[in-house]
Amino acid sequence: GTDVAAAAAGAATGAGAATGAAATGAAETRPKKHQGLTYMVLDMEQDAVDVRPLVQLTGSPEFNELFLTEARVPQSMVVGGVGNGWKVALTTLMNERAGLAFFLQVRLRQALDRLVATAQENGRSEDPVVADRLADLHLRTEALRLMAWKGLTAIEQYGQPGPEGSLTKWLWSETNQLLVQLAVDVVGADALSAEDRWGYELLRARGNSIEGGTTEIQKSIIAERVLGLPRA
């Protein structure tokens, strides 16, 4: 069939290193907001794709501006058929959150173990306030571990995860921000030096509640799709 032509501008994580990207697009006119979307796999190495790095607060170009000028997508790279992109996109996002949740809870546990060791070394673990905050982080991390396993189990049993993944994303974002803030409090001014990893993590964690769907979006998904509350 005829190739699909795409023209757009936006931002994408890791676009500077990617050879392909998932994208949704629509014809210039479509009946309703979610109707008419088409899900495509885009070849990032064609000349019509322009990637420009965005340097973050941390100094890393993790995010990139992405400009498409008549980029071509063959029909064979259209997923789910023309006009069915919304369903495919939702399935992609739910599976992404399930897999990512497992990875993130492992990384969070590693960071917490490192923080506990640091607090024990410098004696801050004897401070009742610090000990209480560490205990809260432990409980949150354990809850995330169980929720991540639940998401993977749902995929195994039903073929796809449920919207509960939004709760995992929300809890992880909040917990990671609390963890790195406590780390800076425990380490002190040294944490803000260019050589200390916690200083980088403190800056990077600010984006946790924005990337991958803001916390506000996750709360809306939980309210509507998990709790069954009416749309505000």
Backbone bond lengths (Angstrom), bond angles and torsions (degrees), N, CA, C in turn:
res aa  C-N    CA-C-N  psi(-1)  N-CA   C-N-CA  omega(-1)  CA-C   N-CA-C  phi
1 G - - - 1.448 - - 1.508 111.36 -
2 T 1.318 115.94 -179.42 1.450 122.29 -179.91 1.517 110.55 -74.66
3 D 1.344 116.45 142.51 1.454 120.78 175.91 1.524 110.27 -64.73
4 V 1.331 115.28 154.30 1.458 121.78 173.60 1.516 107.96 -93.80
5 A 1.324 117.98 131.02 1.460 122.06 178.14 1.520 109.09 -97.22
6 A 1.337 116.99 135.28 1.464 121.23 -177.75 1.520 110.18 -125.90
7 A 1.318 115.85 133.51 1.463 122.68 174.33 1.514 107.53 -134.34
8 A 1.339 116.78 121.86 1.463 119.36 -176.30 1.519 109.47 -165.65
9 A 1.327 115.24 170.12 1.457 122.88 174.09 1.517 107.73 -140.66
10 G 1.328 116.19 142.08 1.450 119.30 179.96 1.511 110.52 -175.68
11 A 1.337 116.10 -164.98 1.460 121.95 178.81 1.524 108.84 -124.28
12 A 1.335 115.90 146.60 1.464 119.89 -177.69 1.519 110.08 -144.79
13 T 1.328 115.65 140.35 1.456 121.42 177.37 1.525 109.84 -77.75
14 G 1.331 116.56 131.63 1.452 121.15 174.97 1.513 115.56 68.35
15 A 1.326 117.30 15.68 1.471 119.64 -177.43 1.520 112.39 -63.99
16 G 1.329 116.84 -26.11 1.457 119.93 -178.94 1.510 113.46 -66.45
17 A 1.339 117.59 -21.96 1.460 121.42 -179.03 1.518 112.65 -110.79
18 A 1.330 117.14 -5.31 1.465 120.94 -173.34 1.529 112.12 -82.79
19 T 1.322 116.07 143.93 1.467 121.45 172.74 1.526 111.04 -100.73
20 G 1.328 115.80 -14.82 1.460 120.81 178.05 1.516 109.54 -147.75
21 A 1.319 116.61 159.30 1.464 120.81 -179.29 1.516 110.20 -148.88
22 A 1.328 115.71 145.42 1.461 121.23 173.43 1.519 108.13 -86.64
23 A 1.322 116.77 136.08 1.460 120.46 -178.16 1.521 109.95 -145.58
24 T 1.314 115.24 150.55 1.468 120.38 172.97 1.511 108.09 -115.85
25 G 1.309 115.78 143.76 1.461 120.71 179.19 1.516 109.76 -147.63
26 A 1.312 115.14 169.31 1.464 120.27 -178.77 1.515 109.06 -144.84
27 A 1.313 115.43 159.28 1.457 120.80 173.96 1.529 108.81 -65.22
28 E 1.310 116.93 164.28 1.456 120.71 -177.71 1.515 111.60 -59.57
29 T 1.328 117.94 -30.31 1.466 121.40 176.71 1.520 108.93 -124.89
30 R 1.319 116.57 136.95 1.460 121.81 177.03 1.521 108.45 -150.71
31 P 1.335 118.24 151.97 1.458 120.78 -170.93 1.523 115.41 -65.04
32 K 1.332 118.16 -49.75 1.455 121.15 -177.46 1.522 110.00 -134.34
33 K 1.336 115.28 170.40 1.453 121.20 -170.81 1.523 114.03 -53.41
34 H 1.336 117.75 -44.89 1.457 120.95 -175.21 1.522 113.49 -98.99
35 Q 1.301 117.24 -8.08 1.461 120.03 -178.98 1.528 110.30 -84.82
36 G 1.314 114.95 147.54 1.457 119.67 175.79 1.510 115.19 85.39
37 L 1.343 118.14 -0.14 1.462 120.07 177.57 1.526 110.30 -72.45
38 T 1.332 115.89 144.70 1.460 121.53 177.65 1.523 108.69 -125.76
39 Y 1.320 116.08 133.38 1.469 123.16 -177.77 1.528 108.23 -97.82
40 M 1.337 116.26 127.85 1.464 120.86 -174.66 1.524 110.93 -133.98
41 V 1.326 115.83 156.23 1.457 122.24 170.66 1.523 106.87 -106.57
42 L 1.322 115.62 116.34 1.464 122.19 -171.48 1.521 111.59 -98.67
43 D 1.310 116.91 132.81 1.462 122.80 173.52 1.525 108.40 -76.10
44 M 1.325 117.16 111.82 1.458 121.66 -175.94 1.523 113.44 -78.99
45 E 1.330 117.60 -8.79 1.457 120.76 -174.29 1.523 113.06 -95.01
46 Q 1.323 118.01 2.15 1.462 120.25 177.76 1.536 109.93 -79.59
47 D 1.320 115.85 154.61 1.462 121.44 -175.18 1.525 113.31 -63.93
48 A 1.324 117.04 -23.16 1.466 120.79 -177.53 1.528 112.96 -76.17
49 V 1.341 116.68 -3.58 1.468 121.56 179.85 1.529 108.77 -106.29
50 D 1.321 116.42 120.69 1.461 122.34 -179.47 1.527 108.84 -115.15
51 V 1.343 116.06 117.96 1.460 121.67 -179.01 1.524 109.17 -110.33
52 R 1.327 116.43 126.80 1.459 122.10 -179.70 1.523 109.72 -124.35
53 P 1.345 117.99 121.14 1.465 120.15 -176.11 1.527 112.69 -66.99
54 L 1.330 115.33 143.89 1.466 123.08 173.93 1.526 107.81 -112.53
55 V 1.312 116.93 113.14 1.464 120.50 -179.71 1.521 109.47 -78.74
56 Q 1.330 115.87 125.92 1.456 121.45 -176.36 1.527 111.39 -86.23
57 L 1.325 114.32 -179.59 1.453 122.02 176.35 1.525 111.00 -58.70
58 T 1.337 116.27 -30.82 1.461 121.51 -179.27 1.527 112.86 -76.80
59 G 1.324 117.28 -13.60 1.456 121.88 -176.39 1.513 113.49 95.06
60 S 1.338 117.47 -2.21 1.463 122.00 -178.62 1.530 111.08 -99.10
61 P 1.332 117.40 140.23 1.481 120.86 176.77 1.517 111.59 -89.38
62 E 1.323 117.35 56.96 1.465 121.16 -176.46 1.525 111.71 -68.36
63 F 1.331 116.06 -33.18 1.456 121.61 179.01 1.526 109.79 -103.57
64 N 1.309 115.61 156.80 1.460 120.56 -177.09 1.517 110.67 -141.46
65 E 1.334 115.19 147.02 1.456 119.63 167.96 1.521 107.69 -78.53
66 L 1.322 116.18 143.81 1.455 121.31 -176.77 1.524 108.95 -130.48
67 F 1.331 116.04 122.63 1.457 121.08 -179.80 1.529 109.08 -122.08
68 L 1.330 115.54 126.82 1.457 121.69 178.37 1.525 108.81 -112.55
69 T 1.317 115.80 126.22 1.459 121.08 178.49 1.524 108.61 -123.03
70 E 1.325 115.22 95.31 1.466 120.84 -177.52 1.531 111.38 55.50
71 A 1.325 115.77 42.00 1.459 119.90 175.24 1.530 108.75 -67.30
72 R 1.336 116.27 145.61 1.461 120.73 -175.41 1.536 110.79 -105.67
73 V 1.311 115.44 136.75 1.460 121.97 176.02 1.521 107.58 -128.36
74 P 1.328 118.34 114.97 1.471 119.81 179.28 1.530 110.98 -65.81
75 Q 1.329 116.15 152.71 1.465 120.63 -179.73 1.523 111.92 -57.10
76 S 1.322 116.60 -29.44 1.467 119.98 -179.75 1.516 112.72 -66.87
77 M 1.338 116.89 -16.66 1.460 121.27 -179.70 1.532 112.15 -102.79
78 V 1.318 116.94 10.86 1.469 122.05 171.82 1.522 107.60 -87.54
79 V 1.332 117.17 125.01 1.471 122.05 -174.86 1.532 110.13 -100.73
80 G 1.326 116.33 125.35 1.455 120.41 175.44 1.516 115.32 83.36
81 G 1.320 117.18 0.21 1.461 120.35 179.46 1.521 113.17 91.41
82 V 1.313 115.81 153.45 1.464 121.94 179.56 1.530 109.59 -63.94
83 G 1.328 115.56 131.85 1.459 120.70 177.66 1.515 115.63 89.08
84 N 1.352 117.56 -3.79 1.467 120.95 -178.65 1.535 112.24 -108.95
85 G 1.315 115.54 20.84 1.468 119.66 -172.58 1.510 115.53 -67.49
86 W 1.338 117.88 -29.42 1.464 119.46 -177.19 1.532 111.26 -63.59
87 K 1.317 117.09 -43.19 1.461 121.28 179.29 1.533 110.52 -64.91
88 V 1.328 116.65 -42.42 1.465 120.65 179.97 1.528 110.47 -65.84
89 A 1.324 116.59 -40.81 1.462 121.03 -179.44 1.524 111.32 -63.70
90 L 1.334 117.33 -42.17 1.465 121.06 178.42 1.527 110.75 -63.05
91 T 1.335 116.23 -42.64 1.462 120.29 178.53 1.524 110.68 -62.79
92 T 1.335 116.46 -41.63 1.462 121.09 178.16 1.517 110.98 -60.69
93 L 1.324 116.55 -47.81 1.459 120.73 -177.28 1.525 111.96 -64.05
94 M 1.324 117.19 -41.38 1.463 119.89 -179.57 1.523 111.29 -65.66
95 N 1.343 116.73 -40.52 1.466 119.81 177.99 1.525 111.27 -69.71
96 E 1.326 116.29 -35.99 1.464 119.90 177.73 1.522 110.38 -61.78
97 R 1.335 116.55 -44.78 1.463 119.85 -178.70 1.518 111.29 -65.15
98 A 1.343 117.25 -36.48 1.469 120.34 -179.56 1.522 110.68 -65.81
99 G 1.325 117.23 -47.58 1.457 120.40 179.95 1.516 112.15 -69.49
100 L 1.330 115.85 -41.33 1.458 120.56 -179.50 1.521 111.32 -66.44
101 A 1.326 116.48 -35.05 1.468 120.30 -179.95 1.523 110.65 -59.76
102 F 1.324 116.71 -39.98 1.469 119.74 -179.04 1.529 110.31 -66.89
103 F 1.325 116.41 -43.35 1.462 120.42 179.14 1.528 110.96 -64.04
104 L 1.334 116.47 -43.81 1.464 120.60 -175.86 1.523 112.60 -67.61
105 Q 1.344 116.87 -36.39 1.462 117.95 -179.72 1.527 111.03 -69.58
106 V 1.332 117.04 -31.66 1.466 120.07 175.51 1.523 109.78 -67.17
107 R 1.322 116.75 -45.39 1.466 120.47 179.28 1.522 111.36 -63.83
108 L 1.336 115.88 -36.80 1.459 120.23 178.58 1.529 110.49 -65.37
109 R 1.318 116.96 -42.11 1.468 121.04 178.53 1.526 110.72 -62.02
110 Q 1.336 116.92 -41.14 1.461 120.56 178.87 1.527 110.90 -63.50
111 A 1.332 116.48 -42.02 1.462 120.64 178.88 1.521 110.77 -65.22
112 L 1.330 117.18 -40.42 1.460 120.69 179.75 1.528 110.58 -65.70
113 D 1.328 117.59 -41.50 1.466 120.76 177.55 1.532 110.22 -60.86
114 R 1.319 116.12 -40.62 1.470 120.16 178.65 1.527 110.95 -64.99
115 L 1.326 115.90 -39.74 1.461 120.69 179.50 1.524 111.15 -66.84
116 V 1.324 117.26 -43.20 1.465 121.31 178.95 1.530 109.83 -60.11
117 A 1.337 116.82 -44.20 1.466 120.82 179.80 1.533 110.67 -61.92
118 T 1.332 116.70 -41.33 1.462 120.67 178.94 1.522 111.12 -64.35
119 A 1.338 116.20 -43.52 1.468 120.94 179.88 1.526 111.13 -64.15
120 Q 1.311 117.28 -35.07 1.463 120.40 178.07 1.531 111.17 -71.70
121 E 1.326 116.40 -36.18 1.459 120.77 -179.38 1.524 112.19 -67.59
122 N 1.313 117.72 -41.46 1.466 119.68 -177.06 1.531 113.51 -96.31
123 G 1.336 116.02 5.40 1.448 120.29 174.51 1.518 115.81 83.19
124 R 1.328 118.16 -0.74 1.459 119.85 -177.86 1.525 112.58 -71.21
125 S 1.324 117.51 -17.37 1.469 119.75 179.56 1.526 111.37 -67.46
126 E 1.349 117.42 -16.85 1.465 121.41 177.81 1.520 111.82 -77.73
127 D 1.316 117.19 -15.33 1.463 121.85 178.12 1.530 108.07 -72.69
128 P 1.347 118.74 121.77 1.468 120.81 -177.69 1.525 113.49 -57.55
129 V 1.332 118.13 -35.45 1.465 121.06 179.84 1.527 110.02 -67.64
130 V 1.327 116.98 -44.27 1.464 121.19 178.13 1.521 110.28 -64.31
131 A 1.333 116.85 -42.97 1.471 120.54 179.45 1.525 111.01 -61.64
132 D 1.335 116.47 -39.51 1.465 120.43 178.79 1.525 111.17 -65.50
133 R 1.327 116.77 -41.30 1.463 120.30 179.52 1.526 110.82 -67.90
134 L 1.335 117.25 -36.17 1.467 120.45 176.89 1.530 110.74 -66.26
135 A 1.332 116.44 -39.55 1.466 120.06 178.63 1.526 110.61 -64.10
136 D 1.328 117.16 -40.95 1.467 120.99 178.12 1.525 110.58 -62.19
137 L 1.325 116.93 -41.90 1.464 120.80 178.56 1.526 110.94 -65.12
138 H 1.327 116.45 -37.13 1.471 119.58 177.89 1.521 110.39 -62.46
139 L 1.332 117.48 -45.41 1.460 121.32 -179.47 1.525 110.98 -63.77
140 R 1.323 116.53 -42.22 1.458 120.63 178.75 1.537 110.87 -63.36
141 T 1.324 116.40 -42.85 1.464 120.61 -178.31 1.522 110.99 -66.54
142 E 1.325 116.10 -38.48 1.467 119.64 177.86 1.529 110.49 -66.57
143 A 1.341 116.76 -39.65 1.466 120.22 177.02 1.521 110.78 -62.23
144 L 1.316 116.96 -39.69 1.459 121.08 178.29 1.520 111.47 -65.11
145 R 1.318 116.59 -38.26 1.473 120.15 178.44 1.527 110.05 -60.77
146 L 1.321 116.47 -46.06 1.463 120.63 -178.75 1.528 111.41 -67.20
147 M 1.336 116.73 -38.88 1.462 120.61 178.59 1.523 111.04 -66.53
148 A 1.343 116.88 -37.02 1.461 120.29 178.80 1.528 110.89 -65.02
149 W 1.323 116.34 -42.53 1.463 120.19 176.66 1.529 111.21 -63.18
150 K 1.332 116.20 -38.34 1.466 120.31 178.92 1.533 110.59 -61.94
151 G 1.348 115.98 -40.33 1.460 119.75 178.82 1.515 112.49 -64.09
152 L 1.337 116.70 -42.23 1.460 119.86 178.86 1.528 110.94 -68.24
153 T 1.324 116.42 -35.88 1.468 120.29 178.00 1.523 111.10 -64.63
154 A 1.341 116.31 -38.05 1.467 120.28 178.80 1.530 110.93 -63.04
155 I 1.338 116.66 -38.36 1.465 120.12 177.65 1.525 110.18 -64.05
156 E 1.334 116.45 -42.76 1.467 120.83 -178.98 1.529 111.29 -65.03
157 Q 1.333 116.76 -38.55 1.456 120.68 -175.37 1.524 113.36 -83.73
158 Y 1.336 116.37 -40.46 1.464 120.12 -171.09 1.533 114.10 -115.10
159 G 1.339 116.59 -5.50 1.462 119.08 178.71 1.507 114.39 89.68
160 Q 1.325 118.07 -12.79 1.456 121.21 177.11 1.529 109.33 -158.53
161 P 1.334 116.96 152.59 1.463 119.81 178.70 1.521 110.96 -78.90
162 G 1.306 116.18 166.53 1.454 120.95 177.17 1.514 111.42 -95.96
163 P 1.310 117.47 178.43 1.462 121.77 -179.39 1.522 113.37 -70.00
164 E 1.345 117.38 -4.81 1.458 120.72 178.98 1.527 112.24 -60.78
165 G 1.342 116.44 -17.25 1.461 120.23 177.68 1.517 112.26 -58.48
166 S 1.312 117.02 -25.09 1.464 120.25 177.80 1.524 111.11 -66.11
167 L 1.337 116.30 -33.41 1.461 120.06 177.30 1.524 110.34 -66.63
168 T 1.331 116.50 -39.03 1.462 120.99 177.78 1.523 110.53 -63.18
169 K 1.328 116.73 -44.74 1.464 120.53 179.56 1.519 111.35 -61.15
170 W 1.317 116.65 -44.42 1.466 122.14 179.35 1.523 110.52 -61.42
171 L 1.351 117.21 -49.19 1.455 121.05 -177.56 1.517 111.49 -65.25
172 W 1.345 117.26 -40.16 1.464 119.77 179.16 1.526 111.39 -63.56
173 S 1.332 117.39 -45.53 1.463 121.18 -179.15 1.522 110.67 -56.91
174 E 1.316 115.85 -48.59 1.461 121.30 -177.98 1.524 111.14 -66.24
175 T 1.333 116.32 -42.43 1.463 120.54 -177.60 1.514 111.90 -67.32
176 N 1.320 117.60 -42.46 1.463 120.10 -179.76 1.524 111.21 -64.29
177 Q 1.318 117.28 -39.16 1.457 120.81 177.50 1.527 111.07 -64.61
178 L 1.332 117.15 -40.61 1.463 120.76 176.94 1.529 111.19 -65.07
179 L 1.332 115.95 -38.00 1.467 120.53 -177.99 1.528 111.64 -65.57
180 V 1.319 116.52 -48.48 1.466 118.27 -176.88 1.529 111.33 -70.18
181 Q 1.327 117.15 -29.73 1.460 119.23 175.82 1.522 110.35 -67.40
182 L 1.327 117.22 -41.88 1.460 120.34 176.64 1.526 110.42 -64.16
183 A 1.336 117.12 -38.89 1.463 120.45 178.97 1.527 110.99 -59.18
184 V 1.309 116.46 -43.94 1.468 120.54 178.87 1.531 109.98 -65.18
185 D 1.326 117.43 -38.83 1.467 121.00 178.06 1.527 110.89 -64.98
186 V 1.330 116.68 -37.18 1.462 121.16 -178.64 1.525 111.50 -73.95
187 V 1.323 117.00 -43.90 1.463 121.30 -176.36 1.524 110.99 -77.14
188 G 1.334 116.11 -34.30 1.456 119.30 -179.39 1.514 112.31 88.82
189 A 1.321 116.34 -156.30 1.462 121.69 -174.60 1.525 113.00 -59.65
190 D 1.336 117.54 -27.06 1.468 120.60 -179.91 1.525 111.81 -61.48
191 A 1.328 116.48 -25.57 1.463 120.07 -178.84 1.517 112.22 -66.70
192 L 1.308 116.86 -20.33 1.463 120.95 -177.41 1.520 112.90 -92.64
193 S 1.322 117.61 1.88 1.463 119.99 177.52 1.516 110.10 -75.44
194 A 1.315 115.79 157.83 1.467 120.60 -177.61 1.519 111.48 -64.95
195 E 1.341 117.43 -23.25 1.459 120.83 -176.39 1.524 113.08 -86.14
196 D 1.338 117.46 -14.08 1.460 119.83 -175.23 1.523 110.96 -91.62
197 R 1.332 115.74 132.11 1.464 121.07 -177.36 1.520 111.94 -66.96
198 W 1.334 117.93 -31.94 1.451 120.14 -177.49 1.524 112.23 -64.55
199 G 1.312 117.04 -32.60 1.461 119.67 177.88 1.515 111.47 -62.82
200 Y 1.325 116.21 -42.58 1.466 120.77 176.29 1.525 110.34 -63.17
201 E 1.351 115.96 -45.29 1.464 119.95 -177.56 1.528 111.21 -62.74
202 L 1.336 117.20 -35.56 1.459 120.26 178.84 1.525 110.88 -62.39
203 L 1.325 116.47 -44.03 1.467 120.18 178.75 1.523 111.19 -68.49
204 R 1.338 116.61 -41.74 1.462 120.59 -176.67 1.521 111.97 -67.93
205 A 1.323 116.79 -34.14 1.460 120.84 -175.69 1.524 112.78 -66.55
206 R 1.322 117.67 -19.13 1.468 119.91 179.71 1.531 110.76 -60.05
207 G 1.323 115.70 -28.71 1.463 119.46 -178.37 1.511 114.57 -84.10
208 N 1.351 117.76 -8.62 1.467 120.79 -176.05 1.515 113.06 -58.82
209 S 1.323 116.63 -36.89 1.466 119.80 -176.59 1.527 112.35 -86.58
210 I 1.342 116.39 5.54 1.467 121.61 178.19 1.533 110.55 -113.75
211 E 1.328 115.89 -48.76 1.469 120.88 -175.02 1.521 111.62 -66.39
212 G 1.321 115.99 151.92 1.455 120.66 177.11 1.513 114.15 65.88
213 G 1.313 117.03 22.58 1.463 121.21 -175.94 1.517 109.44 101.04
214 T 1.313 117.79 116.96 1.458 121.29 -176.45 1.525 111.52 -61.04
215 T 1.316 115.41 160.50 1.466 119.86 177.97 1.524 110.89 -58.19
216 E 1.314 116.73 -36.74 1.466 120.55 179.31 1.529 111.07 -62.80
217 I 1.341 116.62 -40.46 1.467 120.65 177.27 1.520 110.46 -65.16
218 Q 1.339 117.13 -42.66 1.468 120.46 179.64 1.522 110.86 -61.67
219 K 1.325 117.20 -40.13 1.464 120.38 178.71 1.532 111.08 -64.11
220 S 1.331 115.88 -38.47 1.469 119.58 178.67 1.529 110.94 -65.15
221 I 1.347 116.37 -41.20 1.472 120.57 178.66 1.521 110.32 -62.70
222 I 1.325 116.84 -44.25 1.461 121.39 179.45 1.527 110.30 -61.97
223 A 1.338 116.09 -45.02 1.462 120.32 -178.31 1.521 111.83 -61.85
224 E 1.340 116.81 -43.78 1.459 120.96 -173.66 1.521 113.21 -84.15
225 R 1.350 117.24 -43.89 1.460 120.32 -171.16 1.518 114.27 -97.54
226 V 1.335 117.75 -21.19 1.462 120.66 178.49 1.524 110.74 -101.42
227 L 1.335 116.37 -48.86 1.468 120.54 -177.43 1.524 112.89 -89.07
228 G 1.341 116.75 -14.67 1.460 119.89 178.50 1.516 114.53 72.12
229 L 1.328 116.62 24.47 1.460 120.28 179.40 1.523 110.21 -77.61
230 P 1.320 118.38 152.03 1.471 120.66 179.08 1.525 111.17 -68.89
231 R 1.327 115.12 150.53 1.459 120.45 177.54 1.529 109.32 -65.00
232 A 1.330 115.46 133.09 1.475 119.86 -177.75 1.520 110.27 -69.74
